[in-house]
Amino acid sequence: MQSYTIFDFKIIEWFIIVNIFIFGLVFGSFGSVLIWRTRGEINKEVLKGILYGRSECPHCKKKLSWYNLIPLFSWLLSGAKCGNCKSKISSFYPVLEIVSGFAFVISYFMVLNSGFELFSNNFFLYMIYYLVINWLLVLLLFYDILFFRVNTYFWLFLVLWTIFWQFFGYVGNFYRSFFGGIIFFVFFMFIYIFGKYYVRFRFGIKDAEGIGGGDVMIAYFVGLFIHFMMYDLSYTNLFYYVFIYTIISSVLGILFFVVSSIINKGEQGSSLPFLPAMIAGFWVLFFAGDYLFKILFV
């Protein structure tokens, strides 16, 4: 993969990056609607609300005008308060929008690091592919932080999107994707089962889990995508990348736990969402996986 730094870009490329970020803010705003409206069962009313329903204040239920829906800026200009009832608007919304913006920028760099120059053949094809994947990962990340579980609808769309494009030959390699998904799924399922029985015998808690079943679902997606990141595409090296990814995710999970403990002054409880660390680990693996593989195994 070809590496890029901030000094390699021209003004036009920075202009494109800024616009991609703004585009991501918009999708982050829409993502907040999806997160809150897909918490339960999806039916006709829910779909109608997603497609046609107007956003409203979560406190007074007043319908919001267009100028209340400008990503990030509406929150800042309103002083983080509802213009009608003056209730405080959660920082969840601008944070989600900003993270979505950065995820869209990450997608741009993922395309460049996959060997496609700006406006080259297949640039836009891979750009669309990565944008949807990273956007869904952001939604899964925030959903897990809020509700401590994986949104099955987001995950299913993510997996189908990943498989569909590869199955029809638009991107990647379907057969390598298929085996990658199986290997990652089996490995993390083993960790899941081991963690569950360890917690039971070590602490005497029957229904507790070391990692959640949702984490295994995300690992399956990473396996589907892994061949995009591999230095050497041999099937044997898949096991090495499973190891690298597990280490990266574990380190990020520990960091997340430490930061959470500091912020919550040690009162965050016994459960901590691990999925954000797995998603961040996915991004780290994409850009640094080759480097780590060469250091550890070559």
C-alpha positions as CSV (number, residue, x, y, z in Angstrom):
1,M,0.0,0.0,0.0
2,Q,1.1,3.6,-0.7
3,S,1.4,5.9,2.3
4,Y,0.4,9.5,2.3
5,T,1.0,12.4,4.7
6,I,-0.6,15.8,5.1
7,F,2.2,17.4,3.2
8,D,1.5,15.4,0.0
9,F,-1.8,17.0,-0.7
10,K,-2.5,20.0,-2.9
11,I,-5.1,22.7,-2.3
12,I,-7.7,21.0,-4.4
13,E,-7.2,17.8,-2.5
14,W,-7.7,19.6,0.8
15,F,-10.8,21.2,-0.6
16,I,-12.1,17.7,-1.4
17,I,-11.2,16.4,2.1
18,V,-13.1,19.4,3.8
19,N,-16.2,18.7,1.7
20,I,-16.0,15.0,2.4
21,F,-15.9,15.9,6.1
22,I,-19.0,18.2,5.8
23,F,-20.7,15.4,3.9
24,G,-20.0,13.1,6.8
25,L,-21.5,15.6,9.2
26,V,-24.8,15.4,7.3
27,F,-24.8,11.6,7.4
28,G,-23.9,11.8,11.1
29,S,-27.0,13.9,11.7
30,F,-29.2,11.4,9.8
31,G,-27.4,8.6,11.7
32,S,-28.7,10.0,15.1
33,V,-32.2,9.5,13.7
34,L,-31.5,5.9,12.8
35,I,-30.0,5.1,16.1
36,W,-32.9,6.4,18.2
37,R,-35.6,5.0,15.9
38,T,-34.2,1.5,15.4
39,R,-34.0,0.6,19.1
40,G,-37.0,-1.7,18.9
41,E,-38.7,-3.6,16.3
42,I,-38.9,-2.0,12.8
43,N,-42.4,-1.8,11.4
44,K,-44.2,0.4,8.9
45,E,-44.6,3.2,11.4
46,V,-40.9,3.2,12.2
47,L,-39.9,3.2,8.5
48,K,-42.4,6.0,7.8
49,G,-40.9,8.0,10.7
50,I,-37.4,7.4,9.4
51,L,-38.2,8.3,5.8
52,Y,-40.8,11.1,6.3
53,G,-40.9,12.0,9.9
54,R,-39.7,15.3,11.1
55,S,-37.1,15.6,13.9
56,E,-38.3,16.9,17.2
57,C,-37.0,18.1,20.6
58,P,-36.6,15.0,22.8
59,H,-38.0,17.0,25.8
60,C,-40.9,19.1,24.6
61,K,-41.5,17.2,21.3
62,K,-41.7,20.4,19.3
63,K,-41.0,19.8,15.6
64,L,-37.6,21.3,14.5
65,S,-37.3,23.7,11.6
66,W,-34.6,23.4,8.9
67,Y,-32.3,25.9,10.6
68,N,-32.3,23.7,13.7
69,L,-31.0,20.7,11.7
70,I,-27.8,22.1,10.3
71,P,-25.2,19.6,11.5
72,L,-23.0,20.8,14.3
73,F,-23.6,24.6,13.7
74,S,-27.3,24.5,14.9
75,W,-26.1,22.9,18.2
76,L,-23.4,25.5,18.6
77,L,-25.5,28.5,17.7
78,S,-28.4,27.4,20.0
79,G,-26.1,27.2,22.9
80,A,-26.9,23.4,23.1
81,K,-30.4,24.2,24.2
82,C,-33.9,23.8,22.6
83,G,-35.2,27.1,21.3
84,N,-38.7,26.3,22.7
85,C,-38.3,24.7,26.1
86,K,-34.7,25.7,26.8
87,S,-33.8,22.1,27.8
88,K,-30.2,21.1,27.3
89,I,-29.5,19.2,24.0
90,S,-27.1,16.3,24.5
91,S,-23.6,16.5,23.2
92,F,-24.3,13.1,21.7
93,Y,-25.5,14.7,18.5
94,P,-22.5,16.9,17.6
95,V,-20.0,14.2,18.7
96,L,-21.7,11.7,16.4
97,E,-21.7,14.2,13.5
98,I,-18.0,15.0,14.0
99,V,-17.0,11.3,14.3
100,S,-19.0,10.6,11.1
101,G,-17.2,13.4,9.4
102,F,-13.8,11.9,10.3
103,A,-15.0,8.4,9.3
104,F,-15.8,9.8,5.9
105,V,-12.3,11.3,5.7
106,I,-10.9,8.0,6.8
107,S,-12.8,6.4,3.8
108,Y,-11.0,8.8,1.5
109,F,-7.6,7.8,2.8
110,M,-8.5,4.1,2.7
111,V,-9.1,4.5,-1.0
112,L,-5.8,6.2,-1.5
113,N,-4.0,3.6,0.5
114,S,-5.6,0.9,-1.5
115,G,-3.7,2.2,-4.5
116,F,-6.3,4.4,-6.2
117,E,-5.3,7.9,-7.1
118,L,-7.8,10.7,-7.0
119,F,-10.3,10.4,-9.9
120,S,-8.6,7.2,-11.2
121,N,-10.4,4.1,-12.4
122,N,-12.5,2.6,-9.6
123,F,-11.8,5.5,-7.3
124,F,-15.5,6.4,-6.9
125,L,-16.5,2.8,-6.7
126,Y,-14.3,2.1,-3.8
127,M,-15.1,5.4,-2.2
128,I,-18.8,4.6,-2.1
129,Y,-18.0,1.1,-0.7
130,Y,-15.8,2.5,2.1
131,L,-18.1,5.4,2.9
132,V,-21.1,3.1,3.7
133,I,-18.9,0.7,5.7
134,N,-17.3,3.3,7.9
135,W,-20.6,5.2,8.4
136,L,-22.3,2.0,9.6
137,L,-19.4,1.2,11.9
138,V,-19.8,4.7,13.5
139,L,-23.5,4.0,14.0
140,L,-22.7,0.6,15.6
141,L,-20.1,2.2,17.8
142,F,-22.4,4.8,19.2
143,Y,-25.3,2.4,19.5
144,D,-23.1,0.1,21.6
145,I,-22.0,2.9,23.9
146,L,-25.6,4.0,24.4
147,F,-27.3,0.6,24.8
148,F,-24.5,-2.0,25.4
149,R,-25.6,-4.1,22.5
150,V,-25.2,-4.4,18.7
151,N,-27.9,-3.0,16.5
152,T,-28.7,-6.1,14.4
153,Y,-30.1,-4.0,11.5
154,F,-26.9,-2.0,11.2
155,W,-24.8,-5.1,11.4
156,L,-26.8,-7.1,8.9
157,F,-26.7,-4.2,6.4
158,L,-23.0,-3.9,6.9
159,V,-22.3,-7.6,6.3
160,L,-24.6,-7.8,3.3
161,W,-23.1,-4.6,1.8
162,T,-19.6,-6.0,2.2
163,I,-20.5,-9.4,0.8
164,F,-22.6,-8.2,-2.1
165,W,-20.0,-6.0,-3.7
166,Q,-17.4,-8.7,-3.4
167,F,-19.6,-11.5,-4.6
168,F,-20.4,-9.7,-7.9
169,G,-16.7,-8.7,-8.4
170,Y,-17.0,-5.0,-7.9
171,V,-14.4,-4.9,-5.2
172,G,-12.0,-7.3,-3.4
173,N,-12.0,-11.1,-3.6
174,F,-15.1,-13.0,-2.5
175,Y,-13.4,-16.3,-1.7
176,R,-10.7,-14.7,0.5
177,S,-13.5,-12.7,2.1
178,F,-15.5,-15.9,2.8
179,F,-12.6,-17.7,4.5
180,G,-11.5,-14.6,6.4
181,G,-15.0,-14.2,7.9
182,I,-15.0,-17.9,9.0
183,I,-11.6,-17.7,10.6
184,F,-12.3,-14.5,12.5
185,F,-15.7,-15.7,13.6
186,V,-14.4,-19.1,14.9
187,F,-11.5,-17.4,16.7
188,F,-13.6,-14.8,18.5
189,M,-16.4,-17.4,19.2
190,F,-13.7,-19.4,21.0
191,I,-12.8,-16.3,23.0
192,Y,-16.4,-15.7,23.7
193,I,-17.0,-19.2,25.0
194,F,-13.8,-19.2,27.0
195,G,-14.6,-15.8,28.6
196,K,-18.1,-16.9,29.5
197,Y,-17.0,-20.0,31.3
198,Y,-14.0,-18.2,32.9
199,V,-16.3,-15.6,34.5
200,R,-18.6,-18.3,35.7
201,F,-15.9,-20.4,37.4
202,R,-13.8,-17.5,38.5
203,F,-16.5,-15.2,39.9
204,G,-19.5,-17.6,40.2
205,I,-21.6,-15.5,37.9
206,K,-23.7,-17.7,35.6
207,D,-25.1,-15.3,33.0
208,A,-22.1,-12.9,32.6
209,E,-19.9,-12.8,29.5
210,G,-16.2,-12.0,29.1
211,I,-17.0,-10.4,25.7
212,G,-20.4,-10.0,24.2
213,G,-21.9,-12.0,21.3
214,G,-22.1,-8.7,19.4
215,D,-18.3,-8.5,19.5
216,V,-18.2,-11.9,17.7
217,M,-20.5,-10.4,15.0
218,I,-18.2,-7.5,14.4
219,A,-15.2,-9.8,14.3
220,Y,-17.0,-11.7,11.5
221,F,-17.2,-8.5,9.5
222,V,-13.5,-7.7,10.0
223,G,-12.7,-11.2,8.7
224,L,-14.8,-10.4,5.5
225,F,-12.8,-7.3,5.0
226,I,-9.3,-8.5,6.1
227,H,-7.9,-9.3,2.7
228,F,-8.0,-5.6,1.8
229,M,-5.3,-5.0,4.5
230,M,-3.0,-8.0,4.1
231,Y,0.6,-7.7,3.1
232,D,0.7,-11.3,1.9
233,L,-2.6,-12.7,0.6
234,S,-1.9,-16.3,1.6
235,Y,-4.5,-18.0,3.7
236,T,-2.0,-19.0,6.3
237,N,-1.4,-15.3,7.1
238,L,-5.0,-14.9,8.0
239,F,-4.2,-16.4,11.4
240,Y,-1.4,-13.9,12.0
241,Y,-3.8,-11.0,11.2
242,V,-6.3,-12.5,13.7
243,F,-3.6,-12.3,16.3
244,I,-2.6,-8.8,15.4
245,Y,-6.2,-7.6,15.4
246,T,-6.9,-9.2,18.8
247,I,-3.9,-7.5,20.3
248,I,-4.8,-4.1,18.8
249,S,-8.4,-4.3,20.0
250,S,-7.3,-5.4,23.5
251,V,-4.9,-2.6,23.9
252,L,-7.5,-0.1,22.7
253,G,-10.1,-1.7,25.0
254,I,-7.7,-1.2,28.0
255,L,-7.1,2.4,27.1
256,F,-10.9,2.9,26.7
257,F,-11.4,1.4,30.2
258,V,-8.8,3.6,31.8
259,V,-10.1,6.8,30.2
260,S,-13.7,5.8,31.1
261,S,-12.6,5.1,34.7
262,I,-11.0,8.5,35.0
263,I,-14.0,10.3,33.5
264,N,-16.5,8.4,35.7
265,K,-14.2,8.4,38.7
266,G,-14.2,4.6,38.9
267,E,-18.0,4.4,38.9
268,Q,-18.5,3.1,35.3
269,G,-19.8,-0.2,36.6
270,S,-18.6,-3.8,35.8
271,S,-19.6,-3.7,32.1
272,L,-17.8,-1.7,29.4
273,P,-18.6,-1.8,25.7
274,F,-15.7,-3.5,23.9
275,L,-17.1,-3.0,20.4
276,P,-15.8,0.6,20.1
277,A,-12.3,-0.8,20.6
278,M,-12.9,-3.4,17.9
279,I,-14.1,-0.8,15.4
280,A,-11.1,1.5,16.2
281,G,-8.9,-1.6,15.9
282,F,-10.3,-2.2,12.5
283,W,-9.2,1.2,11.3
284,V,-5.8,0.8,12.9
285,L,-5.4,-2.6,11.3
286,F,-6.2,-1.2,7.9
287,F,-3.5,1.5,8.0
288,A,-0.9,-0.2,10.1
289,G,-1.6,-3.9,9.7
290,D,1.1,-4.4,7.0
291,Y,3.7,-2.6,9.2
292,L,2.9,-4.7,12.3
293,F,2.9,-7.9,10.3
294,K,6.3,-7.2,8.9
295,I,7.6,-6.3,12.4
296,L,6.2,-9.4,14.1
297,F,6.2,-12.1,11.5
298,V,8.5,-11.3,8.5
